[in-house]
């Protein structure tokens, strides 16, 4: 380890490894280090399938040492603060490290205080999350005896915004094939106003919900979990609350303080999420506390030698590994342009992201889109398959194709 690097990368996750690998492929002499405390790199997109018992959790992990590209120094440590005016990072154990150029990709963190009762209940009994322990989700699904199976998500940006509904569809499919002992309601409750932001995909998903007989509750923002009594409480964000027959069917109650009480017999949720605190403390954040970058060049708005990508970045698109696949080449190209003092040659990121919406065992809708919720389906793929419909071929892509491409192409900087 040295005390100064030409290019320093914070985080050895999807974004950090892809940028490092692509930089090294471009010029193997570049002087690069990755700051990353974890021994393990996770392929998180497969956790949805793990939670439904159709993918082996162990296969989602690889030793970090096998992914750090050759010739890149791995500093096994955590950044505690960046001093961007002085071009240096402070670390937990390795002191200060200077850089000429910085790439910030530490992902996001879970805010377990964002919902009352969450930290006490998550991971125990029937309260589960594919975000934290997908093996536990699978146990909960198999042990479910009937009643309300509640799937929900918080009122913050989250990684893979589709993940909370994917596991709801898989559960509905599982319960159809393995009927629980008593009557079951599969509920998807979300703070959002629609099931999905891009119309073509939303139309298909509403059909999926109808076919499973699920209850879709928009404008429901979870605020408290009372696991002991099997209740989750929601703040209703919609224009006007109609207490229709669904209230009776699901046992919903409006409390004196206006919150809605929903009984659950199993609960799956994504925890509230935020950028790591050091982003704000280092003066790298915008007013929402996510990292402030130009949404097209991914360059920091105040510090031109700093770039950000991945979940940490304040980008108005979905936080996914698929988005990073399009962000990493932009960061790499623009970094190299700056290093070579050719700023006119800046690449632009158009907000591409994609969400493989698994809608059941053997079925998937591939939602690809860019900024402003504009559909951006791959033209080649679209010649052979309508990716806005449920297809078996896209399921095969999710279960076999994408993991293969991730480990063998993306992590090697080849795509
Ligand atoms: P990460 O991959 O999370 O990596 C961040 C790294 O930074 C970690 O290794 C961490 O240890 C390190 N780090 C953190 N803090 C510090 C620090 N202070 N100093 C140094 N290092 C630090 N994406 C898809 O494309 N398709 C999907 O189907 C999909 N499904 C998903 C399902 C689930 C359940 C989940 C949880 C995620 C899913 N995603 C999916 C999202 C995808 O996994 C993430 O968007 C992607 O991994 C983000 O990459 P990243 O590099 O920003 O962060």
Boltz pocket constraint, residues with backbone or C-beta under 6 A from the ligand:
constraints:
  - pocket:
      binder: B
      contacts: [[A, 10], [A, 11], [A, 12], [A, 13], [A, 14], [A, 15], [A, 16], [A, 35], [A, 36], [A, 37], [A, 38], [A, 40], [A, 42], [A, 43], [A, 44], [A, 45], [A, 46], [A, 47], [A, 48], [A, 77], [A, 78], [A, 79], [A, 80], [A, 105], [A, 106], [A, 107], [A, 108], [A, 130], [A, 131], [A, 159], [A, 160], [A, 163], [A, 276], [A, 278], [A, 309], [A, 310], [A, 311], [A, 312], [A, 319], [A, 320], [A, 321], [A, 322], [A, 323], [A, 324], [A, 354], [A, 355], [A, 356]]
      max_distance: 6.0
